[in-house]
Amino acid sequence: MQKREFLPVKSDVIFRLFFADERNKESLTGFLKSVLKLPEDDYNEIEIADPHLLREYDGDKMAVIDVKLHTKSGKVIHIEIQIKVTPEFKNRIILYDSKLIAEQIGSGTDYDVIKKVISIVITEEKLIAGSSKYHHRFIFYDPDAGVELSDIIEIHTLELEKLPERTDGTALYDWAKFINAETEEELKMIAERNPQVGRAVVKLRELSADERARDLYERREKARRDQASLEKWAWQQGEKAESEKWQGVVAEKDMQIAEKETQIAEKETQIAEKETQIAEKETQIAEKETQITELKALLEKEQGNK
């Protein structure tokens, strides 16, 4: 199979290898600035939590691979890219953010030490129904009163499927197109339009030439295909079992109907026999009545002769 010219950033393994690399801090900061509205100071000292996470990853397990950051003021930023959107995915995001809050609190610690948690969730499929916007920001907010309870948790969603064909003139659009790029032509167009993203394209080509990165990507894709195949097989087995179950139910119902039809046929035979018996009785009665009539006529004739 021919190797693709560049590794796709929307692969979670490649996304982490690229954005969690200290050498690509400019690209990471540029992407964050296009999504978030933080004080400039927060971008100056971005700390990548466990930048070497993938060193021991064998690529065969379908673990959640994300990027976790800390800003100068202590804010926690969690970035995750998800190809497949499952029904429970939104709840998982909220649960994960809650854990990022809870892990900041130790025994006897005051609540005022809690730092803001920001999630940037990138999906290839649609995540937010009822909106054509590709970027959303969610916080604790009362839409009726128009007031905010807290911004301690802030969730940003970036849906690649909703990206318009033409640029909307924002840096976020360029970064989203960079992440979603499938062809060299797309990368060239973005690089020409946005110099900072253009430098990211150069870094991506360097990463794509790394054999370890390619091996991790190919293993991850194999694991994804194996998982999809397993899920399909399980679904087919479930469908087969369900089909066999209903076939059994239908066969049982057919047998019950056949038994009912046999019983009805027997009843109809019994009724026919009864009707035949009644007809025979009626014939016998008619014959008796004829005999009685004949006897009466004979008696009357004999009396007349006397």
Secondary structure, 3 states (H helix, E strand, C coil): CCCCCCCCCCCHHHHHHHHCCHHHHHHHHHHHHHHCCCCHHHHHCCEECCCCHHHHCCCCCCCCCEEEEECCCCCEEEEEEECCCCCCHHHHHHHHHHHHHHCCCCCCCCHHHCCCEEEEEEECCCCCCCCCCCEEEEEEEECCCCEEEEEEEEEEEEEHHHCCCCCCCCHHHHHHHHHHCCCHHHHHHHHHHCHHHHHHHHHHHHHHCCHHHHHHHHHHHHHHHHHHHHHHHHHHHHHHHHHHHHHHHHHHHHHHHHHHHHHHHHHHHHHHHHHHHHHHHHHHHHHHHHHHHHHHHHHHHHHHHC
